């Protein structure tokens, strides 16, 4: 049987709950998860993220960006830090960026400014974007539509919108990040997965958050990607091998892995 290769397109490996576990990366590799893309949050998460990237250069791949939940009164300084780092070393995406209206709407205007600024950086550096759109999927779609010049690619991470929104995202040339939520009994994500072609889907954990069933209640980790893939395969009525092959090819296309 051919070995299955998976990609975790969104995992916070540097989170203190994961960093304390020295076996988290080896376990993921043993599960076939060969590449793990790490979104940045703000200036405070860069050092630990890059430590992992330097320890596992073929497997733990860093992004650079300012997370919308970290957009506060110092957001311009944080954006300057993002720009400085993009000039220093290789990153695989601008992320995670976007709009979050779930926790606090106080900084909505600044979040939009930060989102648009970082999309411009992505276009400047020819990098994909990884979008956080909690309670703000229509708003994020609108920004992407305004900025799409035929060269903008990326992922709507932890997609939680409607089938209609998923189709809009696919039409814009971006992909849907599907994670552990697809295994939960409540919710409409399985309906989206059923309706949207596999060619528009990538897999993610968002570790240590959103742990899939049957591990829900514990902290998430990248080694659980095959569990998520198996649920996607069940919903779509295809083999696990097909899900592994197509979603890995999608991720490699987004992040330009085949060209590196």
Secondary structure, DSSP 4 states (H G I P E B T S, - for coil): -PPP-EEES---TTSHHHHT-TTHHHHHHHTTEEEEEE---SGGGHHHHHHHHHHSTTTEEE-B---GGG-STTHHHHHHHHHHHHTTS--SEEEEEE---SS--TTHHHHHHHHHHHHHHHHHHT-EEEEE-TT-HHHHHHHHHHH-SS---EEETT--S-HHHHHHHHHTT-EEEE-GGGGSSSSSHHHHHHHS-GGGEEE---TTSSPPTTSTTS---GGGHHHHHHHHHHHHT--HHHHHHHHHHHHHHHHTGGG-
